[in-house]
């Protein structure tokens, strides 16, 4: 939790300057420099998120289905003997022989069961290039499978066969069949070879702690943060992002990026900064989004910016209007320009704002344009507390969203309770597919990087963003004695 703001005297005049940029953003944007994307992903499934109820989906014998909260619930009745005795699905998929596809979905069941996920011909001989038995629990999980079609047809079908389990409820959401060879990652994240820990290792060849820091921190995947230090202009940030995403794509991994350059950043706190005007931020975020293009990426959008729209001593009505406008603009640009990215708008942490306040502010900040939201960024709240908080926020949104939890330093319950280089903290789960409702656990704030001087907590720590060897070692061991 961070406070006060240093905006300068800009007010509504700045918003008036920014507004025309929104209207002309697409038409006036420069062409991306170099190769910044691949062919757009083709989605074969219609209404896979059930925003339009069950339109386009059918169910067979021994089943009834309904949609609630954007999730399709299929009730299996009786005791169907075979998987295929209780089917549901969607027809009309076009499949090409020899082409790679990815089928993915979120699913759970009212009890532990095994079901069949299929992509197949929906007429005899029912050839199925994808046929997978999937074990479900009562906790929703993301499943993703890549297959190569061995048929050419316009009579393809994506479906689930739910028999052999007795009576239960199957809940599914975000069903997708795409022409890309992989969807969002299931743990295959890109490790930044220039992360601050690796930089420290390169600069301290004789230090006895190099191997410990490399094996526990430097070699792990986390987010790379992009601000003005990575390029102040639209063209410069586009090039920086493009270079990073290109390296990740060439490695066959998915990059995690944090956009951290909002006008009035960090309310004048330890990480203050950002562009001089709102219009400059609009230019910057356009370049950021164009640098990703159609390639896969996970993006955390402006850590702290939503919560500070409420909790900031200098957030005047004028500056609040600017903040909401810029966040919405950022989410719009990522949605339309970074078509391969999944974006998550930062939503503070479990100890900051009430869920109702956060849910209301997320709606003012463009949450509808994103995959979801991120919690616990740069903070130390437990994963359980973070999931509980995120679930409460999610229930108050008009449309259910996904969330991620920053687990970079939340592996201990023995912290001093302060958000700034919290003594007693420890590394949490490495970047991976989440559980307990979280889509992913990610190292968003890279371990070992300082939160700031922490003078409010009586410390004299290094400036925000500096890698600190003693912090890294304390996070690895959990022993902060004397740090």
C-alpha positions as CSV (number, residue, x, y, z in Angstrom):
1,X,0.0,0.0,0.0
2,X,1.5,3.3,-1.1
3,X,0.6,6.9,-0.9
4,X,0.9,10.3,-1.7
5,X,0.7,11.5,-5.3
6,X,2.9,14.0,-7.1
7,X,1.0,15.0,-10.3
8,X,1.9,18.6,-10.6
9,X,-0.7,21.2,-11.7
10,X,-2.2,19.5,-14.7
11,X,-5.9,18.8,-13.8
12,X,-8.6,18.8,-16.4
13,X,-6.5,20.6,-18.9
14,X,-4.4,17.5,-19.3
15,X,-7.4,15.4,-19.8
16,X,-8.6,17.7,-22.5
17,X,-5.2,17.3,-24.3
18,X,-5.4,13.5,-23.9
19,X,-8.9,13.0,-25.3
20,X,-8.1,13.7,-29.0
21,X,-5.4,11.1,-28.8
22,X,-7.9,8.5,-28.0
23,X,-10.0,9.3,-31.0
24,X,-7.1,9.3,-33.4
25,X,-5.0,6.5,-31.8
26,X,-5.6,3.8,-34.4
27,X,-5.6,6.0,-37.5
28,X,-2.5,7.9,-36.5
29,X,-0.4,5.1,-35.1
30,X,2.9,4.3,-36.8
31,X,3.4,0.9,-38.3
32,X,5.3,-1.4,-36.0
33,X,9.0,-1.7,-36.4
34,X,10.2,-5.1,-37.7
35,X,8.4,-8.3,-37.1
36,X,6.2,-7.8,-34.1
37,X,3.7,-10.6,-34.5
38,X,2.5,-13.7,-36.2
39,X,-0.8,-14.5,-38.0
40,X,-3.8,-13.8,-35.8
41,X,-5.2,-16.8,-33.9
42,X,-8.3,-18.3,-35.4
43,X,-10.9,-19.3,-32.8
44,X,-13.2,-22.1,-34.0
45,X,-15.6,-22.1,-31.1
46,X,-18.5,-19.7,-30.8
47,X,-19.7,-18.5,-27.4
48,X,-17.0,-20.4,-25.6
49,X,-17.3,-18.1,-22.6
50,X,-21.2,-18.5,-22.4
51,X,-21.7,-14.7,-22.5
52,X,-24.8,-15.5,-24.6
53,X,-26.1,-18.3,-22.4
54,X,-26.0,-21.7,-23.9
55,X,-26.4,-20.5,-27.5
56,X,-24.6,-22.7,-30.0
57,X,-24.2,-25.6,-27.5
58,X,-26.3,-28.9,-27.4
59,X,-26.6,-31.6,-24.8
60,X,-27.6,-35.2,-25.2
61,X,-29.3,-38.0,-23.2
62,X,-29.0,-38.2,-19.5
63,X,-28.1,-34.4,-19.2
64,X,-29.7,-31.1,-18.6
65,X,-27.7,-27.8,-18.8
66,X,-28.0,-24.2,-17.7
67,X,-25.8,-21.1,-17.6
68,X,-25.1,-19.2,-14.3
69,X,-22.5,-16.6,-13.7
70,X,-21.0,-17.1,-17.2
71,X,-20.4,-20.8,-16.6
72,X,-22.1,-23.7,-18.2
73,X,-23.4,-26.3,-15.7
74,X,-24.3,-29.7,-17.1
75,X,-26.3,-32.0,-14.7
76,X,-25.7,-35.6,-15.4
77,X,-28.7,-37.7,-14.4
78,X,-29.2,-41.4,-13.8
79,X,-26.3,-43.9,-14.2
80,X,-25.2,-43.8,-17.9
81,X,-22.9,-46.8,-18.5
82,X,-20.5,-45.3,-21.1
83,X,-18.8,-41.9,-21.4
84,X,-20.8,-41.2,-24.6
85,X,-24.1,-41.9,-23.0
86,X,-24.1,-38.3,-21.5
87,X,-22.6,-36.0,-24.1
88,X,-22.6,-32.2,-24.7
89,X,-20.8,-30.1,-27.3
90,X,-20.8,-27.8,-30.3
91,X,-20.9,-28.8,-34.0
92,X,-19.7,-27.1,-37.2
93,X,-16.0,-26.8,-36.6
94,X,-13.8,-26.7,-39.7
95,X,-10.7,-28.9,-39.3
96,X,-7.8,-29.2,-41.8
97,X,-5.8,-32.3,-42.3
98,X,-2.3,-32.0,-40.9
99,X,-2.9,-28.7,-39.1
100,X,-2.1,-28.2,-35.4
101,X,-4.8,-27.0,-33.0
102,X,-5.2,-26.3,-29.3
103,X,-8.3,-27.2,-27.3
104,X,-8.5,-25.6,-23.9
105,X,-11.1,-25.0,-21.2
106,X,-11.7,-24.4,-17.5
107,X,-13.6,-27.2,-15.8
108,X,-14.6,-28.7,-12.4
109,X,-17.2,-31.2,-11.1
110,X,-19.4,-31.5,-8.1
111,X,-17.3,-34.6,-7.2
112,X,-14.1,-36.1,-8.4
113,X,-14.7,-37.7,-11.8
114,X,-13.1,-38.5,-15.1
115,X,-14.6,-37.3,-18.3
116,X,-13.6,-37.3,-22.0
117,X,-12.6,-34.2,-23.9
118,X,-12.9,-34.7,-27.7
119,X,-12.5,-32.9,-30.9
120,X,-13.9,-35.3,-33.6
121,X,-15.9,-35.8,-36.7
122,X,-19.6,-35.6,-35.6
123,X,-20.8,-38.2,-38.1
124,X,-19.6,-41.8,-38.7
125,X,-16.9,-43.0,-38.4
126,X,-16.5,-40.3,-35.6
127,X,-12.7,-40.0,-36.1
128,X,-11.3,-38.1,-33.1
129,X,-7.9,-36.4,-33.6
130,X,-8.3,-35.3,-29.9
131,X,-9.6,-37.7,-27.4
132,X,-8.4,-37.2,-23.8
133,X,-9.6,-38.6,-20.5
134,X,-9.5,-35.7,-18.0
135,X,-9.6,-36.0,-14.2
136,X,-11.7,-33.3,-12.6
137,X,-12.0,-32.2,-9.0
138,X,-14.2,-29.7,-7.2
139,X,-11.7,-26.9,-7.9
140,X,-11.8,-25.3,-11.4
141,X,-8.6,-25.8,-13.3
142,X,-7.4,-24.8,-16.8
143,X,-6.8,-27.6,-19.2
144,X,-5.0,-27.3,-22.5
145,X,-4.1,-29.9,-25.2
146,X,-2.4,-29.5,-28.6
147,X,-3.3,-32.0,-31.3
148,X,-2.8,-32.4,-35.1
149,X,-5.9,-33.1,-37.1
150,X,-5.9,-36.2,-39.2
151,X,-9.2,-35.3,-40.9
152,X,-10.4,-32.5,-43.2
153,X,-14.0,-31.6,-42.5
154,X,-16.5,-28.9,-41.9
155,X,-18.4,-31.3,-39.6
156,X,-16.1,-31.1,-36.7
157,X,-17.3,-31.2,-33.1
158,X,-15.8,-30.1,-29.8
159,X,-17.4,-31.9,-26.9
160,X,-17.4,-33.6,-23.6
161,X,-18.6,-37.1,-22.7
162,X,-19.7,-37.3,-19.1
163,X,-21.1,-40.8,-18.5
164,X,-19.7,-43.6,-16.3
165,X,-19.7,-41.3,-13.2
166,X,-23.3,-41.5,-11.9
167,X,-25.1,-38.3,-11.1
168,X,-23.0,-35.1,-10.8
169,X,-22.7,-31.6,-12.1
170,X,-20.0,-30.7,-14.7
171,X,-19.1,-27.0,-14.8
172,X,-17.1,-25.6,-17.8
173,X,-16.1,-22.2,-19.1
174,X,-13.8,-20.6,-21.7
175,X,-13.9,-23.5,-24.1
176,X,-11.6,-22.7,-27.0
177,X,-10.3,-24.5,-30.1
178,X,-7.7,-22.4,-31.9
179,X,-5.4,-22.8,-34.9
180,X,-2.3,-21.8,-32.9
181,X,0.0,-24.6,-31.6
182,X,-0.3,-23.6,-28.0
183,X,-2.6,-21.5,-25.9
184,X,-1.5,-19.6,-22.8
185,X,1.2,-21.3,-20.9
186,X,0.9,-24.2,-18.5
187,X,4.1,-23.3,-16.7
188,X,6.3,-22.7,-19.8
189,X,7.3,-19.1,-19.0
190,X,10.3,-17.2,-20.3
191,X,13.2,-16.6,-18.0
192,X,14.6,-13.1,-18.6
193,X,18.4,-13.6,-19.2
194,X,18.9,-10.0,-18.2
195,X,16.9,-10.1,-14.9
196,X,18.5,-8.1,-12.0
197,X,19.7,-11.3,-10.3
198,X,21.6,-12.4,-13.4
199,X,23.0,-9.0,-13.8
200,X,24.2,-9.1,-10.2
201,X,25.8,-12.5,-10.7
202,X,27.7,-11.2,-13.8
203,X,29.0,-8.3,-11.8
204,X,30.1,-10.4,-8.8
205,X,32.0,-13.3,-10.2
206,X,33.9,-14.1,-7.0
207,X,30.9,-13.9,-4.6
208,X,30.3,-17.2,-2.8
209,X,26.5,-16.6,-2.9
210,X,26.3,-16.6,-6.7
211,X,25.2,-20.2,-7.1
212,X,22.6,-19.9,-4.4
213,X,21.0,-16.8,-6.0
214,X,21.2,-18.3,-9.5
215,X,19.5,-21.6,-8.6
216,X,16.8,-20.1,-6.4
217,X,16.0,-16.8,-8.1
218,X,17.9,-15.8,-11.3
219,X,17.0,-19.0,-13.1
220,X,13.2,-18.7,-12.3
221,X,10.6,-17.1,-14.5
222,X,9.1,-13.7,-13.5
223,X,7.8,-10.5,-15.0
224,X,10.0,-8.0,-16.8
225,X,8.9,-4.5,-15.9
226,X,8.6,-1.8,-18.6
227,X,8.6,1.9,-17.8
228,X,10.3,4.9,-19.2
229,X,13.7,3.3,-18.5
230,X,12.9,0.8,-21.3
231,X,12.0,3.6,-23.7
232,X,10.2,6.9,-23.3
233,X,8.7,7.3,-26.7
234,X,6.1,5.2,-28.6
235,X,8.8,3.9,-31.0
236,X,11.4,3.2,-28.3
237,X,9.1,1.2,-26.0
238,X,7.7,-0.7,-29.0
239,X,11.2,-1.7,-30.0
240,X,12.1,-2.8,-26.4
241,X,8.9,-4.8,-26.0
242,X,9.3,-6.4,-29.4
243,X,12.9,-7.4,-28.7
244,X,11.9,-9.1,-25.5
245,X,8.8,-10.9,-26.8
246,X,10.8,-12.0,-29.9
247,X,13.4,-13.6,-27.7
248,X,10.7,-15.4,-25.7
249,X,8.9,-16.5,-28.8
250,X,12.1,-17.8,-30.4
251,X,12.8,-19.8,-27.2
252,X,9.3,-21.3,-27.4
253,X,8.2,-19.7,-24.1
254,X,5.7,-17.2,-23.0
255,X,6.9,-13.9,-21.6
256,X,5.4,-12.1,-18.5
257,X,5.5,-8.3,-18.7
258,X,4.4,-5.6,-16.4
259,X,3.4,-2.2,-17.8
260,X,4.5,0.3,-15.1
261,X,4.5,3.8,-16.5
262,X,1.1,5.4,-15.7
263,X,1.0,9.2,-15.5
264,X,1.4,10.1,-11.8
265,X,2.9,6.7,-11.0
266,X,3.0,5.6,-7.3
267,X,1.4,8.8,-5.9
268,X,4.9,10.4,-5.5
269,X,6.1,7.4,-3.4
270,X,9.3,5.5,-3.6
271,X,8.6,4.5,-7.2
272,X,7.2,7.8,-8.4
273,X,7.6,8.6,-12.1
274,X,5.8,8.2,-15.3
275,X,5.3,10.5,-18.3
276,X,5.0,14.3,-18.0
277,X,1.5,14.4,-19.6
278,X,-1.4,12.0,-20.0
279,X,-1.0,12.2,-23.8
280,X,2.6,10.9,-23.5
281,X,1.3,7.9,-21.7
282,X,-1.2,7.2,-24.4
283,X,1.6,7.2,-26.9
284,X,3.7,4.9,-24.7
285,X,1.0,2.3,-24.0
286,X,0.2,2.1,-27.8
287,X,3.8,1.4,-28.5
288,X,3.9,-1.2,-25.7
289,X,0.9,-3.0,-27.1
290,X,2.2,-2.9,-30.6
291,X,5.5,-4.5,-29.4
292,X,3.5,-7.6,-28.5
293,X,1.3,-7.8,-31.5
294,X,-0.4,-11.2,-32.1
295,X,2.2,-13.2,-30.1
296,X,1.5,-14.8,-26.8
297,X,2.2,-12.9,-23.6
298,X,0.9,-12.3,-20.1
299,X,0.7,-8.6,-19.2
300,X,0.1,-7.1,-15.7
301,X,-1.3,-3.7,-16.2
302,X,0.0,-0.8,-14.0
303,X,0.7,-2.2,-10.5
304,X,-0.9,-0.1,-7.8
305,X,-2.7,2.3,-10.2
306,X,-6.3,1.1,-9.6
307,X,-6.0,1.1,-5.8
308,X,-4.2,4.4,-5.8
309,X,-7.1,5.9,-7.7
310,X,-8.9,5.7,-4.3
311,X,-6.1,5.6,-1.8
312,X,-4.0,8.6,-2.7
313,X,-3.9,11.9,-0.8
314,X,-3.6,14.1,-3.9
315,X,-6.1,12.2,-6.1
316,X,-8.3,15.2,-6.9
317,X,-11.5,14.7,-9.0
318,X,-9.6,15.9,-12.0
319,X,-6.7,13.5,-11.5
320,X,-9.1,10.7,-10.8
321,X,-10.8,11.3,-14.1
322,X,-7.4,11.2,-15.8
323,X,-6.4,8.0,-14.1
324,X,-9.6,6.2,-15.0
325,X,-9.4,7.4,-18.6
326,X,-5.7,6.3,-19.0
327,X,-6.3,2.8,-17.5
328,X,-9.3,2.2,-19.7
329,X,-7.3,3.4,-22.7
330,X,-4.5,1.1,-21.8
331,X,-6.8,-1.9,-21.6
332,X,-8.4,-1.0,-24.9
333,X,-5.0,-0.8,-26.6
334,X,-3.9,-4.1,-25.3
335,X,-7.1,-5.7,-26.3
336,X,-7.0,-4.4,-29.9
337,X,-3.3,-4.2,-30.6
338,X,-1.8,-7.0,-28.4
339,X,-4.2,-9.6,-29.7
340,X,-2.1,-12.5,-28.5
341,X,-1.8,-11.3,-24.9
342,X,-3.8,-12.0,-21.8
343,X,-3.9,-8.8,-19.7
344,X,-4.6,-8.6,-16.0
345,X,-5.4,-5.2,-14.4
346,X,-3.7,-4.8,-11.1
347,X,-6.2,-5.0,-8.1
348,X,-4.1,-4.3,-5.1
349,X,-3.9,-6.8,-2.3
350,X,-5.9,-8.4,0.5
351,X,-4.9,-5.8,3.0
352,X,-5.5,-2.7,1.1
353,X,-9.1,-1.9,-0.2
354,X,-12.4,-3.5,0.6
355,X,-13.5,-5.9,-2.2
356,X,-16.5,-3.7,-2.9
357,X,-14.4,-0.7,-3.4
358,X,-11.9,-2.5,-5.6
359,X,-14.6,-4.1,-7.8
360,X,-16.2,-0.7,-8.3
361,X,-12.9,0.9,-9.3
362,X,-11.9,-1.9,-11.6
363,X,-15.1,-1.3,-13.6
364,X,-14.1,2.4,-14.0
365,X,-10.6,1.3,-15.1
366,X,-11.5,-1.0,-18.1
367,X,-11.6,-4.4,-16.5
368,X,-14.1,-5.4,-19.2
369,X,-11.3,-5.2,-21.7
370,X,-9.0,-7.7,-19.9
371,X,-8.7,-11.3,-19.2
372,X,-8.9,-10.5,-15.5
373,X,-6.9,-8.9,-12.6
374,X,-3.8,-9.4,-10.5
375,X,-3.6,-9.4,-6.7
376,X,-0.7,-9.2,-4.2
377,X,1.7,-7.6,-6.7
378,X,4.9,-6.7,-4.8
379,X,3.2,-7.7,-1.5
380,X,3.4,-10.5,1.1
381,X,-0.2,-11.6,1.7
382,X,-0.6,-15.4,1.7
383,X,-1.9,-17.2,-1.3
384,X,-5.0,-18.3,0.6
385,X,-5.8,-14.8,1.7
386,X,-5.1,-13.5,-1.8
387,X,-7.4,-16.1,-3.4
388,X,-10.1,-15.3,-0.9
389,X,-9.9,-11.6,-1.6
390,X,-9.8,-12.1,-5.4
391,X,-12.8,-14.3,-5.2
392,X,-14.7,-11.7,-3.2
393,X,-13.8,-9.0,-5.8
394,X,-14.7,-11.3,-8.6
395,X,-18.2,-12.0,-7.3
396,X,-18.9,-8.3,-7.3
397,X,-18.0,-7.7,-10.9
398,X,-20.7,-7.8,-13.6
399,X,-18.9,-10.5,-15.5
400,X,-16.7,-13.2,-13.9
401,X,-13.0,-12.7,-14.6
402,X,-9.8,-14.7,-14.1
403,X,-7.1,-13.6,-11.6
404,X,-3.5,-14.2,-10.8
405,X,-1.6,-14.1,-7.5
406,X,1.9,-12.7,-7.1
407,X,3.7,-15.3,-5.1
408,X,7.2,-13.9,-5.4
409,X,7.6,-13.2,-1.6
410,X,4.6,-14.6,0.2
411,X,6.0,-17.9,1.3
412,X,6.1,-17.0,5.1
413,X,3.5,-16.0,7.7
414,X,6.2,-14.3,9.8
415,X,6.6,-11.0,8.1
416,X,6.7,-7.7,9.9
417,X,3.4,-6.7,8.2
418,X,4.8,-3.7,6.3
419,X,4.6,-3.7,2.5
420,X,8.1,-2.2,2.0
421,X,10.9,-4.9,2.0
422,X,8.9,-6.8,4.6
423,X,11.3,-8.4,7.1
424,X,10.5,-12.1,7.6
425,X,9.2,-12.7,4.1
426,X,10.2,-15.7,2.0
427,X,10.0,-16.9,-1.6
428,X,6.6,-18.3,-2.5
429,X,5.6,-20.7,-5.3
430,X,7.4,-20.2,-8.5
431,X,5.5,-19.1,-11.6
432,X,3.1,-21.9,-12.5
433,X,-0.6,-22.7,-13.2
434,X,-2.6,-21.6,-10.1
435,X,-5.1,-23.3,-7.8
436,X,-7.8,-22.2,-5.4
437,X,-9.4,-20.1,-8.1
438,X,-6.2,-18.4,-9.3
439,X,-5.4,-18.9,-13.0
440,X,-1.7,-18.5,-12.4
441,X,0.8,-18.0,-9.6
442,X,3.4,-15.6,-10.9
443,X,6.6,-13.9,-9.7
444,X,5.4,-10.5,-10.8
445,X,7.8,-8.4,-8.6
446,X,11.1,-10.1,-9.1
447,X,12.6,-11.4,-5.8
448,X,15.6,-9.4,-4.4
449,X,14.5,-6.1,-6.0
450,X,14.0,-3.4,-3.4
451,X,10.6,-1.8,-2.8
452,X,12.3,1.5,-1.9
453,X,14.1,3.2,0.9
454,X,11.3,2.3,3.4
455,X,12.1,5.3,5.5
456,X,8.5,5.2,6.8
457,X,9.3,1.9,8.4
458,X,12.6,3.1,9.9
459,X,14.9,1.6,7.3
460,X,17.4,3.0,4.9
461,X,17.1,0.5,2.1
462,X,18.3,0.9,-1.5
463,X,16.1,2.7,-4.0
464,X,13.1,1.0,-5.6
465,X,14.1,-1.6,-8.3
466,X,17.7,-2.1,-7.1
467,X,18.7,-5.7,-6.7
468,X,20.0,-6.3,-3.1
469,X,22.0,-9.4,-2.4
470,X,21.1,-9.6,1.3
471,X,17.4,-9.2,0.5
472,X,17.7,-12.1,-2.1
473,X,19.4,-14.4,0.4
474,X,16.9,-13.5,3.1
475,X,14.0,-14.4,0.8
476,X,15.6,-17.7,0.0
477,X,16.2,-18.7,3.7
478,X,13.4,-16.7,5.4
479,X,16.0,-15.5,7.8
480,X,16.0,-11.7,8.0
481,X,18.0,-11.3,11.2
482,X,20.2,-8.2,10.9
483,X,18.9,-7.3,7.5
